[in-house]
Amino acid sequence: MKRIHCRACNACGLTEVLNLGRQPASNALLDNPISIGRREYPLRLVLCRHCNLLQLDYDVPHDELFGSDYPFFSGSVPGTVRNAVKYACDMISRLALDNESTVVEIGGNDGTLLKEFSDQRVINVEMSASAAYASEAASIFTMRTPWGRHFGELPRERADLIIANNVMAHSPDPRGFIDCVKRNLGDFGTFTAQFPWALHMIEQCQFDTIYHEHYSYFTLRALMPLFAEHGLTIYDVEELPIHGGSLQIMVAHTGAMIPSIRIADFLAREREAGLDKLETYWKFRERAWSIRGDFEAFLSQHAPVYAYGAAAKGNTFLNWLHVSAEEILAVGDSTPAKIGKFLPGSNIPIISEAELLVRQPAYVVILPWNWKDNIVDKLHCIRGWGGQFVTAIPELKVF
């Protein structure tokens, strides 16, 4: 569905920032390389000049993005597991959670994070059937329903902690999402959300983080009035070194908590980065096209090559450049549910890490660049036959 009004403030007049063409859903992996009947949708990043929210101007139906065979499982990513342990320890201590506390995770996937709240009452609100099944198998109470204005209420008392780690952008209706937080958060409860900070996306030209599952790209400046409209206040913010640079916000009912002075510092950084000026976004678009040209030049000289990481961001990148399976022969991955399938659009086959190494690639293009260090550590043996790694964002590097 094409949008002409802002999904946050309902203003009209959205300004196009970057058009990535028509693309299939980035996580819609194929069982075979025959793509007849595959659906493609416009992928355009636009800016609301009224509230400064970056967003997509087209909504792909939720069930096509988060269907029963959704291939991502939190527990399969070691970095996500480590982050879950740290987050849970921090929140239990900071919020003084005990065995009477209720913790709700929105989009809790397979329950990796909620397992760390072993002394609390936990609820996973997960709409993807495959992830919900894994969560239930781990004995976590799971509600198979989307979070939003039609959610209703939790089956128990209102929550002491509501978690939305990298899922708030997955809602096509941020106002309905926040309204649901308001209704289900205890009087002195806290809502936390982690999301890639749009400041880093613009400054480091992380255009591959734009895909259909991410309807919105948040800044603090765009979010604060949206929460205030619902009687909620962002009372603290922290920068996290995940997903290329993320923010974690802490939110409470207005008046329940004293806001941190750190909020002003983050707003100042957004202002200094020029996120309120159109020329900032024009420069972002120019850099994206420059990166595209550099990678096309690399492929013209060195293809065929191999890649690693069948991640959504990689599919955005490959499909915008129209990369084919003749240029990248295969992409290695460690997630069992992905191996043996094919990337949407490019039809590149997904193989195991072991198979990738057997083929002794001369070049391995790291598609999920945010996990670059982990991937290099895992595949360091390619150095033995003179193999090299490649990243394209924020600039082309062969190392």
KAWOUR-V821795 format. One record per pair of residues at least 12 apart in sequence whose ideal C-beta (glycine too) atoms are under 7 Angstrom apart, sorted by the first residue. I is the first residue (numbers start at 1). J is the second residue. If there is no record, write none. Layout:
# KAWOUR-V821795
<<I;J> <I;J>>
This chain:
# KAWOUR-V821795
<<1;58> <1;59> <2;57> <2;58> <3;57> <3;58> <3;59> <6;48> <6;50> <6;51> <6;53> <7;55> <7;172> <7;173> <7;174> <7;215> <7;216> <8;48> <8;51> <8;53> <8;174> <8;175> <8;222> <8;226> <9;48> <9;50> <9;51> <11;48> <11;50> <11;51> <13;49> <14;46> <14;47> <14;48> <14;57> <15;46> <15;47> <15;49> <16;44> <16;46> <17;45> <17;46> <17;47> <17;54> <17;281> <17;284> <17;285> <18;45> <18;207> <18;284> <18;285> <18;288> <19;44> <20;43> <20;44> <20;210> <20;316> <20;320> <21;43> <21;320> <22;40> <22;41> <22;42> <23;40> <23;41> <23;43> <23;316> <23;319> <23;345> <24;38> <24;39> <24;40> <24;344> <24;345> <25;60> <25;64> <25;65> <25;212> <25;344> <26;211> <26;212> <26;213> <26;312> <26;315> <26;316> <26;344> <27;70> <27;71> <27;72> <27;213> <27;312> <28;344> <29;71> <29;338> <29;341> <29;342> <29;343> <29;344> <30;341> <30;342> <30;344> <30;347> <31;341> <32;342> <33;342> <33;347> <35;347> <38;344> <41;58> <41;60> <41;212> <42;58> <43;210> <43;211> <43;212> <44;56> <44;57> <44;58> <45;210> <47;281> <51;222> <51;225> <52;219> <52;221> <52;222> <52;275> <52;276> <53;216> <53;222> <54;198> <54;217> <55;215> <55;216> <55;217> <56;215> <59;172> <59;215> <60;212> <62;146> <65;212> <65;213> <66;127> <66;128> <68;129> <68;130> <69;130> <70;128> <70;130> <70;131> <71;335> <71;337> <71;338> <73;109> <73;110> <73;131> <73;134> <73;335> <73;337> <74;109> <74;110> <74;112> <74;113> <75;110> <75;112> <76;334> <76;335> <78;374> <79;371> <79;374> <80;112> <81;112> <83;242> <84;112> <84;113> <84;116> <85;116> <87;113> <88;113> <88;116> <88;117> <91;161> <95;160> <95;161> <95;190> <97;120> <97;160> <97;161> <98;119> <99;119> <99;120> <101;120> <101;121> <101;160> <101;161> <102;120> <102;121> <102;156> <102;157> <102;159> <102;160> <103;117> <103;120> <103;121> <103;122> <103;159> <103;160> <103;161> <104;123> <104;125> <104;154> <104;159> <104;162> <104;163> <105;124> <105;125> <105;163> <106;125> <106;147> <106;162> <106;163> <106;164> <106;167> <107;126> <107;164> <107;167> <107;170> <108;124> <108;125> <108;126> <108;135> <109;126> <109;131> <110;131> <110;134> <110;135> <110;138> <111;124> <111;134> <111;135> <111;138> <111;140> <113;163> <113;165> <114;140> <115;138> <121;156> <122;140> <122;141> <123;141> <123;143> <123;154> <124;140> <124;141> <124;142> <125;143> <125;145> <125;147> <126;142> <126;144> <127;144> <127;145> <127;146> <129;144> <132;144> <147;177> <147;180> <148;171> <148;173> <148;176> <148;177> <148;180> <149;173> <149;176> <149;179> <149;180> <151;180> <153;183> <153;184> <154;184> <158;184> <158;185> <158;186> <158;189> <159;184> <159;185> <159;186> <159;189> <160;186> <160;189> <161;189> <161;190> <162;181> <162;184> <162;185> <162;189> <162;191> <163;192> <164;193> <165;194> <166;194> <166;195> <166;243> <168;193> <168;195> <169;195> <169;214> <169;215> <169;216> <169;217> <169;218> <170;213> <170;214> <171;215> <172;215> <174;216> <174;226> <175;226> <178;226> <178;227> <178;230> <178;232> <179;230> <181;232> <182;230> <182;231> <182;232> <185;253> <187;253> <187;256> <188;256> <190;250> <190;251> <190;252> <191;251> <192;248> <192;249> <192;250> <193;249> <194;240> <194;246> <194;248> <195;218> <195;246> <195;247> <196;209> <196;243> <196;244> <196;245> <196;246> <197;245> <197;246> <197;247> <198;217> <198;218> <198;219> <199;219> <199;269> <199;270> <199;273> <199;275> <200;244> <200;245> <201;217> <202;273> <202;275> <202;280> <202;284> <203;273> <204;244> <204;394> <205;284> <205;287> <205;288> <205;291> <205;393> <205;394> <206;244> <206;393> <207;288> <208;313> <208;314> <208;316> <208;317> <208;393> <209;244> <209;313> <210;316> <211;312> <211;313> <211;316> <213;312> <219;270> <219;275> <220;237> <220;247> <220;266> <220;267> <220;270> <221;267> <221;270> <221;275> <227;251> <231;253> <231;254> <232;251> <232;252> <232;253> <232;254> <233;251> <233;252> <233;254> <233;259> <234;249> <234;251> <234;263> <235;250> <235;251> <235;252> <235;257> <235;258> <235;259> <235;260> <236;250> <236;260> <236;262> <237;249> <237;262> <237;263> <237;266> <243;370> <244;370> <291;392> <291;393> <291;395> <292;320> <292;321> <294;396> <295;321> <295;392> <295;396> <296;321> <298;390> <298;396> <299;327> <302;363> <303;327> <304;326> <304;327> <304;328> <304;329> <305;328> <305;361> <305;362> <305;363> <305;365> <306;328> <306;329> <306;330> <306;332> <306;356> <306;359> <306;361> <306;363> <306;364> <307;328> <307;331> <307;364> <307;365> <307;367> <308;331> <308;332> <308;356> <308;364> <308;366> <308;367> <308;375> <308;379> <309;331> <309;333> <309;366> <309;367> <309;368> <309;371> <309;375> <310;331> <310;333> <310;338> <310;343> <310;350> <311;367> <311;368> <313;367> <313;368> <314;367> <314;368> <315;343> <315;344> <315;345> <317;367> <317;392> <318;343> <318;345> <318;346> <319;345> <319;346> <323;346> <324;346> <325;346> <325;347> <325;348> <325;349> <328;348> <328;365> <330;348> <330;349> <330;351> <330;356> <331;343> <331;348> <331;350> <331;367> <332;351> <332;352> <332;353> <332;356> <333;350> <334;353> <338;350> <339;351> <339;352> <353;378> <357;381> <360;385> <361;382> <361;387> <362;387> <363;387> <363;388> <363;390> <364;379> <364;382> <364;387> <364;389> <364;390> <365;390> <366;389> <366;390> <366;391> <369;391> <369;393> <372;391> <376;389>>
